[in-house]
Amino acid sequence: MPGHVIITGASVGIGAALARSLARAGYSVGLVARRQELLEALTADLTRGGAKAAWALADVSDEGSMRAAFESLEEALGPCEVMIANAGILSFQRPETFDAEVAVNILRVNVEGAINAAGVALPGMVARGRGQLVVISSSAALRALPGWHAYAASKSAVSAFFRSLAFDLADKGVSVLVVQPGFVATDMTANNRFPMPGTMQASDLAEGIVARVQSGRGGVMTTPWFLGIALGLGALVSAPRGEGLMGQHALIVGASSGIGAALARELALEGYDVGLVARRTERLAEVAERVRARGGVAAYRAADVNDPAQLKAAIAALEEVLGPVEVIIANAGIGENTDAANLDLAHVRRVLRTNLEGVVLAIGAVLPAMTQRGHGRIGAVTSIAGMRPIPMIAAYGASKAGASAFLEALRADLRGSGVTVTDLCPGYVKTDMLKPQESGGYPPFTMDVDDTARRMVRALLAGRDRLVFPWPLAWMSRFAAMLPDALIGPLLRRLAPKPPPALPG
């Protein structure tokens, strides 16, 4: 018997098409969006057709707003059996005019909005032992395109988060469906001025999603199938490497300890004046002193990567001392595990905002000027954990997958500009963030932090696209990424140690 479905971003496009298809299939439909007049009109249209429907206003990026809308719709229509996280926005940006705050807004709506929707619905579903989560991601999660940096990052993060969540919820009676459509004819794509092969009608996509919901099957749904294959193969093609580099100021964001501190020492040995940014002033002073003790030049400013104004001011102050930033490594990050059955939305936000938004804000602060000068090196520390969704680290894996997608899109835009973009993707590194396992030892292939930094700096200065290491973990991750979630999921759940594992990268 069809139950109650809630759809976010339900006022137009895919969301409205889903509402109509679900109503025809006999579901009660709860509609969530920001535009009241459109919600009222769609609700009236559905009820005239005999469906049971209600609406609620919400900003999905705000947990409190989403929770209030959810409670209102459950009161009107009964327990939510299916949550469809569909709300999303996009914006095209050029590197020379890149606005990091616009990018962060896209991440808040597309990533946090989807996770907030899941977070308010999950407690009831887990308690009842049944339910379905559906998230509308995008085929942009498979291959980032020029200009769509934040959108690609957001969809890559969403796909990674919900695919990881699916592993953890498999024994709770809650299925997870990740939908990765190609181009869909909606208001969002109406202004595109480039070919959109395989463009679907929103109604056709909706019918396919509803059929999957009715079957109760989770998994990944990429449509049309040929676009998924083409984008997947395209991800194997690397951009040309950059040539030459001018300048002396190398900036490390997240420089107070671990990989960041080791990168500062290594870049100083290469002859760079190093600018250091992190939250802990006393630790920054210690790192700067070590650099100076070895004959290097270092300056530091304290800033929180989650505060755009504070971060910009710190970087501007360092440029006054050391000159324009010619090399930047966005390294700030935290590692925390995710309990899917008791999803802590504050924890998820903390991880995403530090690890993903922090990368966007740090790079965004120097990108326009670097592009205008026509030379520079951009790098960010991601993780092998972002290459394939695995259990218990949904937020961390999503943040790293999103950061890699952001770098990929940026690299495509900057090809031939003199500015290179390098994705620094390590496995386990022995730092304060890596906790020993129950046995007291570290995971296999754990690397020394100084050796890690040396390899990263060599790759960055050579203008490499991506450094994934150590090679045994790199090859295992690439192989695992090619396997369907349904095939590898049981193995990953069985191998996952208790307590949760240390985080790679």
C-alpha positions, -999 to +999 in steps of 0.1 A: +000+000+000+016+033-011+024+056+019+035+091+025+064+106+004+081+140+012+098+158-017+122+187-012+126+212-041+091+202-051+077+234-066+091+230-101+111+208-125+120+173-113+104+178-079+070+188-094+072+160-119+079+135-091+049+148-071+026+142-100+040+107-108+038+097-071+003+110-068-008+090-098+007+059-082-014+064-051+011+080-027+003+108-003+026+137-012+043+162+010+058+191-008+087+212+005+102+243-012+107+281-007+081+295-031+046+294-015+026+304-046+040+275-066+035+250-037-001+261-033-008+258-070+008+223-073-010+211-041-044+223-055-037+206-088-029+173-071-059+174-048-082+181-078-069+149-093-079+130-061-045+128-044-038+136-008-012+163-007+001+191+017+029+216+015+053+233+039+078+262+033+114+255+042+150+264+035+165+230+032+200+243+041+187+252+076+182+221+098+156+238+120+135+250+090+136+215+074+127+198+107+097+221+112+084+214+077+089+177+081+069+176+114+041+197+098+038+173+069+039+142+091+011+157+112-009+163+081-002+131+061+012+105+086+046+089+090+071+096+061+078+063+043+099+078+015+121+110+017+132+124-017+160+150-014+157+169-047+163+206-038+193+220-057+208+251-073+237+258-097+257+287-109+284+289-137+316+307-127+348+316-144+382+313-125+391+349-130+359+361-113+354+332-090+333+340-059+338+315-031+307+326-012+285+318-042+302+284-043+296+278-006+259+287-010+256+260-037+273+235-013+250+244+016+218+239-005+228+209-025+248+189+001+236+201+035+200+204+022+200+168+011+216+156+043+192+176+065+162+160+046+177+125+054+185+135+089+150+145+100+134+114+083+159+087+095+150+084+132+114+075+124+124+051+096+150+033+117+126+031+147+099+015+124+124-007+107+115+004+072+118+034+048+134+047+017+158+076+011+161+089-024+186+116-034+186+133-067+223+138-075+237+142-110+259+126-136+282+156-128+293+134-099+310+111-125+328+138-144+332+175-134+328+200-162+344+234-166+326+263-149+305+240-127+330+237-099+307+240-069+279+221-085+301+192-094+316+192-059+282+192-044+268+163-065+300+142-060+297+148-022+260+139-022+265+107-041+294+096-019+275+104+013+244+086+005+262+056-010+282+053+022+250+057+042+234+028+023+260+004+036+254+014+072+216+013+069+214-021+051+205-039+083+181-012+095+153-018+069+161+015+052+170+015+015+190+043-002+186+052-039+211+076-055+198+090-088+224+104-112+206+118-142+221+135-171+206+166-187+169+172-178+147+198-195+138+221-166+141+258-158+176+251-144+189+239-178+168+262-200+196+288-203+224+264-212+241+274-245+259+242-252+248+207-266+230+186-240+231+150-254+204+126-242+183+154-226+153+139-208+119+153-200+114+157-162+082+136-165+101+106-180+128+108-153+101+109-126+083+079-139+116+059-139+123+070-103+088+062-091+091+027-106+123+022-087+107+035-055+078+011-059+102-018-063+118-009-030+153-013-044+181+010-035+214+014-053+227+038-079+205+048-109+225+066-136+204+077-166+206+077-196+230+048-194+252+059-223+260+093-207+271+075-175+295+054-195+308+083-215+314+105-184+330+076-165+355+070-194+361+107-196+373+107-160+403+085-171+416+113-194+441+136-177+447+173-186+481+184-198+506+192-171+517+228-166+552+241-173+574+264-152+566+284-121+575+319-110+574+334-076+583+327-040+553+328-017+538+293-009+507+294+013+495+264+034+460+266+049+458+241+078+495+244+086+496+241+124+503+203+126+505+170+108+507+171+070+504+209+069+534+215+091+554+190+072+545+207+039+557+240+053+591+225+061+594+208+027+584+239+007+609+260+027+636+235+017+626+241-019+633+278-014+598+292-009+588+317+017+560+300+035+527+316+047+509+296+073+472+298+082+454+278+109+432+284+140+459+277+167+483+307+170+507+290+193+511+260+170+516+282+140+543+301+159+561+267+166+559+257+129+572+291+118+601+289+142+611+255+130+612+268+094+633+298+104+657+276+124+665+258+092+672+291+074+637+295+058+613+325+058+579+321+074+550+342+084+517+332+099+482+345+107+455+327+126+421+322+108+392+298+108+386+283+073+349+284+080+350+322+083+354+337+048+361+372+059+387+361+085+404+338+060+406+365+033+420+390+058+447+365+069+458+357+034+459+394+025+481+401+055+505+374+045+506+387+009+517+421+023+546+404+040+556+377+015+542+389-018+515+374-041+506+337-035+522+316-062+516+282-045+486+273-024+479+240-006+444+238+010+450+212+038+427+221+067+406+191+076+391+170+104+383+133+105+353+120+123+332+089+118+295+090+110+268+070+128+241+066+101+215+051+124+218+081+148+228+108+123+242+138+140+236+167+116+259+191+135+287+166+131+281+163+094+280+200+089+313+204+109+331+179+086+317+192+054+323+229+062+359+223+072+370+197+046+350+208+016+340+244+020+374+252+036+391+240+003+367+262-018+372+293+004+410+290+006+415+285-031+388+311-039+407+337-020+437+335-044+423+321-076+412+353-095+446+371-089+466+339-097+446+335-129+451+371-140+489+367-135+489+336-156+510+313-134+507+294-101+502+261-084+470+251-067+468+219-046+445+205-020+449+175+003+420+151-003+420+114+005+418+079-009+386+077+013+369+099-013+375+075-042+349+048-031+321+051-006+327+029+024+309+023+057+310+045+088+326+076+072+298+091+051+306+127+060+343+124+057+342+105+024+317+129+010+338+159+019+369+144+002+350+133-029+335+167-033+369+184-029+383+161-056+354+170-080+359+207-073+396+204-082+388+184-114+364+211-127+388+238-118+416+220-137+395+217-168+389+255-167+425+264-161+440+242-188+466+262-208+464+292-184+497+287-166+479+277-134+479+240-125+457+221-101+469+191-082+447+167-062+469+153-034+452+121-024+470+101+003+461+070+022+468+066+059+493+091+072+507+090+108+495+123+123+475+133+153+443+127+134+451+090+128+442+070+159+459+036+165+437+005+162+426-017+191+457-037+186+478-006+192+492-006+157+483+015+126+465+004+095+484-013+066+505+010+044+504+039+069+530+065+057+554+088+075+542+124+074+576+138+062+578+114+033+542+122+025+549+159+024+580+154+001+560+134-024+532+160-023+555+189-029+572+171-058+539+164-075+526+199-069+556+217-083+557+193-113+521+204-121+507+168-119+470+164-121+467+139-092+488+120-068+472+089-053+495+070-030+508+046-017+504+025-048+489-006-031+460+014-016+457+034-048+452+003-070+429-014-045+408+018-043+406+021-081+395-015-084+370-012-056+356+020-072+347+000-104+327-026-084+289-021-079+279-011-044+256-042-042+285-065-048+312-049-026+289-037+002+286-070+021+324-074+020+331-038+032+306-042+061+322-075+071+358-061+070+349-029+088+365-031+123+348-021+156+354+005+168+353+025+136+386+027+116+411+055+115+406+078+086+429+078+056+443+111+043 
